[in-house]
Amino acid sequence: MRDSTVSAGSEISMMKAMPMHDAPDRTGDARGLLFLDIDGVLHPVGADYSFSSKFFSNLPLLEELLREFKSVDVVISSDWRRAESIEQLQRYFSADIRPRIIGATPQIDQKLNVHHRRQSEIQAWLEGNGYGDTAWVALDDWPESFEAGFERLVLTDPQRAFDRDSFLELRSHFLRFAAGRCFVVISTHT
């Protein structure tokens, strides 16, 4: 019997051949990336998906933060990427944020037993799209899909979704991204 568990190295090379479904005209120029889940993040799990008041109810709070940090682009890592194109997913966001939704992570074959599935999909997207050295963070409610204690994960409570606590934690990551871009100019003029 063949073991269906995939190691990180072979898993990444397997996914490089998969299409990345990125928005056109975007290149590796972001100074920070947010890998975004939807259910349990932009609205509580169990929200009525018929566009009730809870559907995408936490999106305005996230967009507020994205407006503050204009150099952060978004990649969809949610299972929603299986049912909707990147163009369809962009429509959920405000017009000024839509161009910053630059892609969606590839999907690992569901038949494969992969540890830390979402983290592996993110890594495959980064390497496959030339963002290997880019600062990034994941906003998700699914801890089992990441290594325990993973530093680049802002974990939301699926019943509360993206709230003020998550906002502050994510903001601290974005501030770290911004600090990484700071440099000092020394004048030689006296």
N, CA, C and O of each residue as an XYZ file, in Angstrom:
760
protein
N       0.845     -1.188      0.000
C       0.000      0.000      0.000
C       0.882      1.240      0.000
O       1.831      1.331      0.779
N       0.578      2.170     -0.852
C       1.362      3.394     -0.979
C       0.927      4.398      0.077
O      -0.267      4.618      0.281
N       1.907      5.011      0.754
C       1.618      6.040      1.751
C       1.225      7.313      1.027
O       1.966      7.800      0.172
N       0.059      7.855      1.366
C      -0.406      9.065      0.684
C       0.023     10.337      1.391
O      -0.374     11.425      0.973
N       0.830     10.238      2.464
C       1.349     11.425      3.122
C       2.415     12.038      2.235
O       3.266     11.331      1.697
N       2.368     13.344      2.084
C       3.280     14.051      1.188
C       4.252     14.863      2.017
O       3.855     15.556      2.954
N       5.528     14.777      1.670
C       6.513     15.603      2.364
C       6.452     17.007      1.796
O       5.957     17.215      0.689
N       6.957     17.973      2.557
C       6.876     19.374      2.144
C       7.563     19.601      0.804
O       7.018     20.313     -0.040
N       8.737     19.022      0.580
C       9.468     19.251     -0.658
C       8.748     18.730     -1.881
O       8.612     19.448     -2.872
N       8.284     17.493     -1.832
C       7.596     16.934     -2.999
C       6.242     17.586     -3.185
O       5.768     17.725     -4.312
N       5.625     17.981     -2.108
C       4.318     18.638     -2.181
C       4.435     19.970     -2.894
O       3.586     20.307     -3.719
N       5.472     20.730     -2.590
C       5.655     22.029     -3.214
C       5.928     21.854     -4.698
O       5.333     22.554     -5.517
N       6.817     20.932     -5.063
C       7.113     20.759     -6.476
C       5.888     20.244     -7.221
O       5.694     20.587     -8.387
N       5.061     19.430     -6.578
C       3.847     18.938     -7.200
C       2.909     20.100     -7.505
O       2.243     20.086     -8.541
N       2.837     21.091     -6.646
C       1.891     22.176     -6.809
C       2.385     23.250     -7.770
O       1.571     24.027     -8.268
N       3.672     23.328     -8.048
C       4.167     24.350     -8.957
C       3.534     24.230    -10.338
O       3.384     25.228    -11.044
N       3.167     23.027    -10.720
C       2.576     22.823    -12.031
C       1.107     23.228    -12.069
O       0.521     23.314    -13.148
N       0.512     23.474    -10.923
C      -0.893     23.837    -10.871
C      -1.068     25.316    -11.178
O      -0.214     26.119    -10.802
N      -2.146     25.702    -11.849
C      -2.369     27.129    -12.118
C      -2.563     27.906    -10.825
O      -3.126     27.393     -9.857
N      -2.092     29.144    -10.819
C      -2.146     29.955     -9.606
C      -3.354     30.882     -9.578
O      -3.675     31.396     -8.506
N      -4.032     31.124    -10.671
C      -5.246     31.935    -10.740
C      -5.053     33.329    -10.169
O      -5.811     33.762     -9.301
N      -4.051     34.021    -10.651
C      -3.780     35.363    -10.158
C      -4.442     36.421    -11.013
O      -4.750     36.207    -12.186
N      -4.650     37.564    -10.394
C      -5.202     38.699    -11.111
C      -4.178     39.163    -12.142
O      -2.978     39.143    -11.868
N      -4.632     39.580    -13.322
C      -3.697     40.029    -14.352
C      -2.989     41.317    -13.948
O      -3.465     42.072    -13.100
N      -1.854     41.543    -14.570
C      -1.087     42.785    -14.417
C      -0.526     42.998    -13.022
O      -0.248     44.137    -12.646
N      -0.352     41.949    -12.252
C       0.269     42.100    -10.932
C       1.555     41.296    -10.938
O       1.606     40.187    -11.468
N       2.592     41.867    -10.344
C       3.874     41.180    -10.254
C       4.313     41.179     -8.810
O       3.603     41.684     -7.941
N       5.475     40.617     -8.544
C       5.969     40.485     -7.180
C       6.453     41.777     -6.575
O       7.578     41.829     -6.077
N       5.640     42.836     -6.598
C       6.068     44.134     -6.089
C       5.467     44.482     -4.735
O       5.736     45.564     -4.213
N       4.672     43.613     -4.159
C       4.070     43.905     -2.858
C       5.153     43.907     -1.784
O       6.161     43.208     -1.891
N       4.927     44.684     -0.783
C       5.868     44.725      0.327
C       5.330     43.942      1.512
O       5.977     43.860      2.556
N       4.164     43.375      1.353
C       3.563     42.525      2.367
C       2.359     41.825      1.775
O       1.668     42.377      0.919
N       2.109     40.614      2.231
C       0.978     39.844      1.732
C       0.134     39.341      2.888
O       0.649     38.954      3.937
N      -1.167     39.355      2.673
C      -2.123     38.768      3.600
C      -2.782     37.598      2.891
O      -3.403     37.779      1.844
N      -2.655     36.390      3.453
C      -3.355     35.214      2.952
C      -4.645     35.111      3.750
O      -4.629     34.924      4.967
N      -5.760     35.236      3.044
C      -7.050     35.470      3.680
C      -8.010     34.295      3.536
O      -8.312     33.855      2.426
N      -8.479     33.799      4.666
C      -9.583     32.848      4.718
C     -10.869     33.686      4.748
O     -10.810     34.890      5.002
N     -12.008     33.074      4.497
C     -13.264     33.832      4.487
C     -14.198     33.390      5.606
O     -14.508     34.184      6.494
N     -14.654     32.134      5.582
C     -15.570     31.659      6.632
C     -14.845     31.636      7.976
O     -13.736     31.113      8.077
N     -15.468     32.201      8.999
C     -14.840     32.272     10.307
C     -13.879     33.439     10.444
O     -13.302     33.649     11.511
N     -13.704     34.201      9.369
C     -12.838     35.382      9.370
C     -13.650     36.616      8.965
O     -13.780     37.556      9.748
N     -14.187     36.615      7.765
C     -14.955     37.772      7.296
C     -16.399     37.742      7.765
O     -17.099     38.751      7.687
N     -16.840     36.616      8.242
C     -18.140     36.475      8.906
C     -18.066     35.239      9.794
O     -17.275     34.334      9.529
N     -18.878     35.193     10.844
C     -18.850     34.027     11.736
C     -19.253     32.753     10.991
O     -20.043     32.794     10.048
N     -18.700     31.632     11.427
C     -19.095     30.339     10.874
C     -20.578     30.145     11.158
O     -21.065     30.446     12.248
N     -21.278     29.640     10.159
C     -22.713     29.431     10.320
C     -23.535     30.627      9.898
O     -24.759     30.605     10.027
N     -22.885     31.687      9.389
C     -23.632     32.858      8.926
C     -24.523     32.448      7.757
O     -24.168     31.566      6.975
N     -25.648     33.075      7.649
C     -26.574     32.814      6.549
C     -25.936     33.348      5.258
O     -25.647     34.539      5.151
N     -25.723     32.465      4.291
C     -25.043     32.853      3.066
C     -25.978     33.463      2.030
O     -25.631     33.518      0.850
N     -27.139     33.917      2.439
C     -28.045     34.583      1.509
C     -27.939     36.104      1.669
O     -28.920     36.835      1.537
N     -26.731     36.544      1.953
C     -26.423     37.965      2.130
C     -27.226     38.592      3.262
O     -27.755     39.697      3.134
N     -27.303     37.875      4.354
C     -27.921     38.431      5.556
C     -26.984     39.469      6.154
O     -25.913     39.736      5.609
N     -27.383     40.040      7.251
C     -26.572     41.081      7.888
C     -25.241     40.537      8.414
O     -24.309     41.308      8.638
N     -25.141     39.223      8.612
C     -23.887     38.653      9.123
C     -22.936     38.244      8.012
O     -21.745     38.059      8.263
N     -23.430     38.098      6.795
C     -22.608     37.670      5.683
C     -21.603     38.771      5.352
O     -22.002     39.889      5.025
N     -20.320     38.474      5.433
C     -19.224     39.426      5.208
C     -19.299     40.607      6.183
O     -18.830     41.702      5.872
N     -19.878     40.387      7.338
C     -20.079     41.461      8.312
C     -18.774     42.025      8.877
O     -18.761     43.150      9.375
N     -17.683     41.268      8.811
C     -16.418     41.737      9.367
C     -15.476     42.289      8.294
O     -14.364     42.718      8.604
N     -15.913     42.277      7.052
C     -15.087     42.795      5.968
C     -14.773     44.286      6.117
O     -13.635     44.673      5.853
N     -15.716     45.146      6.526
C     -15.363     46.573      6.677
C     -14.205     46.811      7.646
O     -13.396     47.713      7.428
N     -14.117     46.030      8.691
C     -13.023     46.192      9.650
C     -11.689     45.823      9.010
O     -10.689     46.511      9.218
N     -11.669     44.747      8.237
C     -10.442     44.374      7.536
C     -10.072     45.422      6.491
O      -8.902     45.785      6.367
N     -11.047     45.908      5.746
C     -10.759     46.918      4.733
C     -10.223     48.204      5.361
O      -9.384     48.877      4.763
N     -10.689     48.545      6.540
C     -10.153     49.708      7.259
C      -8.654     49.547      7.465
O      -7.887     50.486      7.252
N      -8.243     48.367      7.876
C      -6.825     48.101      8.110
C      -6.042     48.092      6.794
O      -4.928     48.613      6.734
N      -6.608     47.514      5.760
C      -5.935     47.495      4.465
C      -5.765     48.900      3.901
O      -4.782     49.170      3.211
N      -6.692     49.786      4.176
C      -6.553     51.176      3.719
C      -5.418     51.889      4.451
O      -4.766     52.770      3.890
N      -5.191     51.513      5.678
C      -4.082     52.098      6.439
C      -2.741     51.599      5.905
O      -1.759     52.342      5.899
N      -2.695     50.349      5.458
C      -1.454     49.729      4.974
C      -1.613     49.411      3.493
O      -1.898     48.275      3.113
N      -1.427     50.418      2.675
C      -1.678     50.298      1.233
C      -0.677     49.401      0.512
O      -0.917     49.021     -0.634
N       0.423     49.059      1.143
C       1.428     48.217      0.482
C       1.181     46.722      0.708
O       1.967     45.892      0.250
N       0.104     46.375      1.403
C      -0.218     44.963      1.646
C      -1.253     44.512      0.618
O      -2.326     45.105      0.497
N      -0.915     43.454     -0.121
C      -1.836     42.839     -1.066
C      -2.428     41.586     -0.444
O      -1.917     41.087      0.559
N      -3.505     41.074     -1.035
C      -4.262     39.955     -0.466
C      -4.297     38.794     -1.456
O      -4.524     38.975     -2.652
N      -4.065     37.592     -0.917
C      -4.211     36.351     -1.662
C      -5.261     35.526     -0.931
O      -5.155     35.322      0.278
N      -6.259     35.056     -1.641
C      -7.333     34.267     -1.030
C      -6.835     32.846     -0.796
O      -6.385     32.178     -1.727
N      -6.917     32.389      0.450
C      -6.522     31.023      0.797
C      -7.727     30.198      1.246
O      -7.582     29.037      1.629
N      -8.883     30.782      1.199
C     -10.135     30.163      1.615
C     -10.582     29.081      0.632
O     -10.203     29.101     -0.539
N     -11.382     28.147      1.114
C     -11.982     27.149      0.232
C     -12.914     27.787     -0.791
O     -13.288     27.135     -1.766
N     -13.293     29.034     -0.594
C     -14.124     29.738     -1.567
C     -13.452     29.777     -2.935
O     -14.138     29.890     -3.952
N     -12.123     29.685     -2.980
C     -11.395     29.741     -4.247
C     -11.723     28.552     -5.143
O     -11.462     28.589     -6.346
N     -12.294     27.497     -4.562
C     -12.676     26.314     -5.349
C     -13.939     26.562     -6.165
O     -14.110     25.974     -7.233
N     -14.817     27.418     -5.678
C     -16.110     27.634     -6.313
C     -16.184     28.933     -7.109
O     -17.039     29.075     -7.984
N     -15.286     29.893     -6.809
C     -15.371     31.196     -7.453
C     -14.015     31.602     -8.008
O     -12.974     31.293     -7.429
N     -14.043     32.294     -9.131
C     -12.807     32.798     -9.736
C     -12.289     33.977     -8.914
O     -12.994     34.493     -8.046
N     -11.071     34.392     -9.188
C     -10.504     35.539     -8.489
C     -11.333     36.792     -8.782
O     -11.519     37.634     -7.904
N     -11.821     36.913     -9.995
C     -12.646     38.070    -10.352
C     -13.949     38.075     -9.553
O     -14.400     39.130     -9.106
N     -14.554     36.900     -9.372
C     -15.776     36.815     -8.570
C     -15.481     37.140     -7.109
O     -16.270     37.832     -6.466
N     -14.375     36.662     -6.580
C     -14.015     36.933     -5.193
C     -13.725     38.419     -4.975
O     -14.051     38.964     -3.921
N     -13.123     39.067     -5.949
C     -12.823     40.499     -5.828
C     -14.093     41.319     -5.641
O     -14.061     42.355     -4.977
N     -15.185     40.885     -6.199
C     -16.444     41.652     -6.145
C     -17.002     41.791     -4.734
O     -17.823     42.676     -4.491
N     -16.586     40.953     -3.808
C     -17.056     41.076     -2.427
C     -16.415     42.266     -1.718
O     -16.915     42.723     -0.690
N     -15.315     42.763     -2.263
C     -14.539     43.826     -1.632
C     -14.911     45.186     -2.219
O     -15.449     45.272     -3.323
N     -14.617     46.237     -1.472
C     -14.844     47.604     -1.951
C     -13.979     47.869     -3.177
O     -12.932     47.248     -3.360
N     -14.429     48.793     -4.008
C     -13.758     49.086     -5.277
C     -12.281     49.433     -5.096
O     -11.457     49.040     -5.922
N     -11.929     50.160     -4.035
C     -10.532     50.556     -3.842
C      -9.651     49.405     -3.375
O      -8.428     49.487     -3.489
N     -10.238     48.348     -2.859
C      -9.479     47.196     -2.358
C      -9.358     46.111     -3.437
O      -8.380     45.364     -3.439
N     -10.301     46.013     -4.326
C     -10.336     44.937     -5.341
C      -9.023     44.723     -6.077
O      -8.612     43.574     -6.233
N      -8.335     45.779     -6.544
C      -7.084     45.542     -7.284
C      -5.986     44.896     -6.433
O      -5.016     44.354     -6.963
N      -6.150     44.959     -5.124
C      -5.145     44.390     -4.224
C      -5.417     42.919     -3.905
O      -4.627     42.288     -3.203
N      -6.512     42.370     -4.405
C      -6.788     40.939     -4.291
C      -6.107     40.324     -5.509
O      -6.674     40.311     -6.601
N      -4.889     39.815     -5.321
C      -4.029     39.496     -6.460
C      -4.009     38.024     -6.840
O      -3.405     37.669     -7.852
N      -4.641     37.165     -6.071
C      -4.591     35.756     -6.436
C      -5.246     34.870     -5.410
O      -5.826     35.328     -4.426
N      -5.132     33.584     -5.674
C      -5.654     32.550     -4.772
C      -4.637     31.415     -4.728
O      -4.005     31.093     -5.734
N      -4.491     30.828     -3.576
C      -3.528     29.744     -3.419
C      -3.968     28.519     -4.225
O      -5.159     28.329     -4.472
N      -2.999     27.686     -4.635
C      -3.335     26.453     -5.340
C      -3.969     25.454     -4.372
O      -3.857     25.599     -3.155
N      -4.623     24.456     -4.916
C      -5.269     23.435     -4.095
C      -4.454     22.150     -4.114
O      -4.046     21.671     -5.172
N      -4.231     21.612     -2.952
C      -3.603     20.302     -2.852
C      -4.704     19.262     -3.029
O      -5.802     19.414     -2.493
N      -4.414     18.233     -3.765
C      -5.374     17.150     -3.976
C      -5.925     16.686     -2.626
O      -5.167     16.303     -1.735
N      -7.244     16.723     -2.486
C      -7.900     16.358     -1.227
C      -7.646     14.902     -0.836
O      -7.797     14.550      0.334
N      -7.269     14.058     -1.779
C      -7.018     12.646     -1.492
C      -5.686     12.449     -0.784
O      -5.456     11.413     -0.159
N      -4.810     13.440     -0.881
C      -3.501     13.341     -0.240
C      -3.600     13.725      1.229
O      -4.285     14.681      1.592
N      -2.914     12.972      2.058
C      -2.859     13.262      3.485
C      -1.699     14.228      3.711
O      -0.544     13.811      3.796
N      -2.004     15.497      3.805
C      -0.984     16.535      3.918
C      -1.121     17.213      5.273
O      -2.209     17.639      5.662
N      -0.013     17.307      5.979
C      -0.003     18.038      7.242
C       0.106     19.529      6.937
O       0.835     19.933      6.032
N      -0.621     20.337      7.695
C      -0.548     21.791      7.555
C      -0.886     22.212      6.123
O      -0.133     22.939      5.475
N      -2.022     21.740      5.655
C      -2.454     21.921      4.261
C      -2.436     23.385      3.815
O      -1.831     23.705      2.792
N      -3.072     24.257      4.548
C      -3.160     25.645      4.094
C      -1.787     26.304      4.090
O      -1.470     27.059      3.171
N      -0.980     26.034      5.086
C       0.379     26.575      5.137
C       1.182     26.096      3.924
O       1.942     26.872      3.344
N       1.025     24.846      3.543
C       1.715     24.305      2.365
C       1.227     24.960      1.078
O       2.025     25.231      0.180
N      -0.069     25.216      0.980
C      -0.616     25.890     -0.201
C      -0.083     27.309     -0.305
O       0.216     27.787     -1.400
N       0.036     27.982      0.833
C       0.590     29.341      0.852
C       2.038     29.322      0.379
O       2.435     30.140     -0.451
N       2.818     28.401      0.901
C       4.228     28.307      0.512
C       4.363     28.034     -0.985
O       5.240     28.595     -1.642
N       3.500     27.179     -1.523
C       3.531     26.889     -2.956
C       3.206     28.143     -3.768
O       3.836     28.398     -4.795
N       2.224     28.927     -3.311
C       1.873     30.159     -4.021
C       3.048     31.133     -4.002
O       3.387     31.716     -5.031
N       3.671     31.311     -2.835
C       4.800     32.232     -2.706
C       5.922     31.857     -3.670
O       6.425     32.702     -4.411
N       6.306     30.590     -3.654
C       7.409     30.139     -4.497
C       7.033     30.148     -5.975
O       7.867     30.476     -6.819
N       5.803     29.796     -6.298
C       5.376     29.724     -7.685
C       5.122     31.070     -8.330
O       4.996     31.161     -9.552
N       5.046     32.122     -7.520
C       4.733     33.449     -8.047
C       5.832     34.479     -7.806
O       5.619     35.675     -8.008
N       6.996     34.024     -7.379
C       8.120     34.935     -7.212
C       8.051     35.833     -5.990
O       8.655     36.905     -5.975
N       7.325     35.413     -4.973
C       7.208     36.199     -3.738
C       7.950     35.537     -2.573
O       7.631     35.802     -1.414
N       8.922     34.692     -2.861
C       9.594     33.918     -1.825
C      10.162     34.724     -0.672
O      10.197     34.242      0.460
N      10.610     35.953     -0.944
C      11.224     36.775      0.103
C      10.285     37.832      0.671
O      10.716     38.698      1.431
N       9.010     37.768      0.310
C       8.048     38.776      0.743
C       7.534     38.479      2.149
O       7.267     37.327      2.490
N       7.400     39.518      2.955
C       6.803     39.370      4.283
C       5.329     39.019      4.114
O       4.653     39.579      3.251
N       4.829     38.097      4.933
C       3.430     37.694      4.800
C       2.874     37.209      6.129
O       3.612     36.874      7.056
N       1.548     37.184      6.191
C       0.825     36.687      7.355
C      -0.470     36.059      6.840
O      -1.026     36.488      5.828
N      -0.938     35.035      7.558
C      -2.212     34.388      7.221
C      -3.248     34.769      8.269
O      -2.959     34.800      9.465
N      -4.454     35.055      7.805
C      -5.593     35.351      8.678
C      -6.590     34.214      8.477
O      -7.188     34.086      7.409
N      -6.764     33.391      9.509
C      -7.500     32.141      9.338
C      -8.119     31.718     10.669
O      -7.707     32.175     11.735
N      -9.119     30.834     10.585
C      -9.737     30.280     11.796
C      -9.481     28.784     11.921
O     -10.125     28.122     12.735
N      -8.572     28.244     11.150
C      -8.341     26.805     11.079
C      -6.929     26.476     11.555
O      -6.031     26.344     10.723
N      -6.698     26.337     12.865
C      -5.347     26.154     13.393
C      -4.672     24.853     12.954
O      -3.445     24.796     12.863
N      -5.458     23.806     12.679
C      -4.880     22.515     12.308
C      -4.180     22.568     10.948
O      -3.407     21.669     10.618
N      -4.436     23.579     10.182
C      -3.847     23.673      8.857
C      -2.514     24.422      8.855
O      -1.960     24.719      7.796
N      -2.007     24.722     10.047
C      -0.724     25.393     10.209
C       0.069     24.690     11.310
O      -0.503     24.026     12.174
N       1.373     24.843     11.268
C       2.210     24.302     12.342
C       1.785     24.924     13.668
O       1.386     26.088     13.710
N       1.867     24.165     14.734
C       1.526     24.677     16.070
C       2.426     25.871     16.398
O       3.641     25.820     16.205
N       1.815     26.935     16.891
C       2.566     28.128     17.275
C       3.136     28.901     16.103
O       4.066     29.689     16.278
N       2.599     28.694     14.920
C       3.116     29.347     13.714
C       3.024     30.861     13.874
O       1.941     31.398     14.108
N       4.153     31.548     13.747
C       4.233     32.984     14.006
C       3.532     33.845     12.971
O       3.163     34.982     13.268
N       3.340     33.337     11.774
C       2.732     34.134     10.709
C       1.229     33.896     10.600
O       0.631     34.166      9.558
N       0.629     33.401     11.649
C      -0.805     33.126     11.653
C      -1.512     34.008     12.672
O      -1.160     34.015     13.852
N      -2.511     34.750     12.208
C      -3.431     35.444     13.103
C      -4.687     34.579     13.098
O      -5.380     34.467     12.087
N      -4.956     33.982     14.229
C      -6.048     33.025     14.361
C      -7.291     33.723     14.885
O      -7.254     34.385     15.923
N      -8.394     33.570     14.158
C      -9.657     34.154     14.607
C     -10.503     33.087     15.282
O     -10.346     31.895     15.017
N     -11.389     33.518     16.145
C     -12.402     32.643     16.729
C     -13.502     32.530     15.681
O     -14.087     33.546     15.308
N     -13.805     31.319     15.192
C     -14.778     31.192     14.101
C     -16.181     31.699     14.445
O     -16.957     32.016     13.543
N     -16.510     31.777     15.718
C     -17.830     32.282     16.111
C     -17.877     33.808     16.147
O     -18.941     34.408     15.996
N     -16.707     34.431     16.349
C     -16.637     35.902     16.379
C     -16.063     36.483     15.095
O     -16.334     37.634     14.755
N     -15.275     35.695     14.385
C     -14.612     36.108     13.150
C     -13.588     37.215     13.430
O     -13.067     37.304     14.542
N     -13.299     38.050     12.439
C     -12.289     39.103     12.558
C     -12.839     40.214     13.435
O     -13.712     40.977     13.021
N     -12.317     40.295     14.654
C     -12.802     41.273     15.620
C     -11.676     42.239     15.983
O     -10.613     42.209     15.362
N     -11.896     43.089     16.974
C     -10.894     44.088     17.371
C      -9.586     43.443     17.822
O      -8.514     43.965     17.519
N      -9.648     42.322     18.538
C      -8.420     41.642     18.962
C      -7.619     41.162     17.750
O      -6.403     41.340     17.687
N      -8.315     40.553     16.794
C      -7.651     40.103     15.562
C      -7.106     41.288     14.781
O      -6.010     41.221     14.224
N      -7.867     42.368     14.741
C      -7.462     43.600     14.072
C      -6.119     44.074     14.624
O      -5.194     44.362     13.865
N      -6.023     44.153     15.953
C      -4.795     44.647     16.583
C      -3.614     43.718     16.327
O      -2.497     44.178     16.090
N      -3.860     42.414     16.374
C      -2.782     41.458     16.114
C      -2.314     41.551     14.658
O      -1.114     41.553     14.386
N      -3.264     41.627     13.730
C      -2.903     41.740     12.322
C      -2.191     43.067     12.063
O      -1.233     43.119     11.292
N      -2.647     44.114     12.692
C      -2.005     45.426     12.540
C      -0.544     45.369     12.988
O       0.313     46.006     12.375
N      -0.253     44.620     14.040
C       1.138     44.505     14.497
C       2.008     43.821     13.437
O       3.176     44.176     13.281
N       1.463     42.861     12.720
C       2.205     42.236     11.618
C       2.443     43.254     10.503
O       3.550     43.343      9.971
N       1.416     44.019     10.149
C       1.559     45.011      9.093
C       2.570     46.095      9.488
O       3.312     46.592      8.641
N       2.596     46.455     10.765
C       3.599     47.417     11.234
C       5.003     46.838     11.088
O       5.942     47.556     10.743
N       5.142     45.553     11.347
C       6.435     44.883     11.164
C       6.839     44.920      9.694
O       8.007     45.148      9.379
N       5.873     44.694      8.784
C       6.163     44.786      7.352
C       6.693     46.178      7.031
O       7.700     46.325      6.338
N       6.005     47.198      7.542
C       6.381     48.586      7.271
C       7.762     48.902      7.839
O       8.551     49.603      7.205
N       8.051     48.392      9.017
C       9.355     48.641      9.638
C      10.472     48.016      8.822
O      11.584     48.543      8.792
N      10.196     46.913      8.166
C      11.187     46.254      7.326
C      11.544     47.053      6.094
O      12.576     46.805      5.469
N      10.700     48.014      5.732
C      10.953     48.856      4.562
C      11.637     50.161      4.928
O      12.078     50.891      4.040
N      11.736     50.470      6.203
C      12.318     51.749      6.620
C      13.823     51.746      6.391
O      14.490     50.726      6.564
N      14.329     52.867      6.011
C      15.762     53.027      5.854
C      16.131     54.445      6.246
O      15.279     55.333      6.285
N      17.408     54.651      6.535
C      17.900     55.948      6.980
C      18.746     56.548      5.872
O      19.588     55.868      5.286
N      18.521     57.817      5.587
C      19.332     58.549      4.622
C      20.261     59.446      5.417
O      19.825     60.235      6.256
N      21.528     59.314      5.144
C      22.521     60.137      5.832
C      23.046     61.156      4.838
O      23.538     60.804      3.766
N      22.936     62.405      5.203
C      23.399     63.478      4.320
C      24.881     63.733      4.552
O      25.357     63.748      5.688
N      25.591     63.930      3.467
C      27.013     64.273      3.590
C      27.230     65.775      3.460
O      28.358     66.263      3.521
N      26.131     66.494      3.280
C      26.230     67.956      3.166
C      26.290     68.572      4.558
O      25.572     68.154      5.467
N      27.144     69.559      4.711
C      27.234     70.222      6.015
C      26.775     71.645      5.936
O      26.783     72.353      6.943
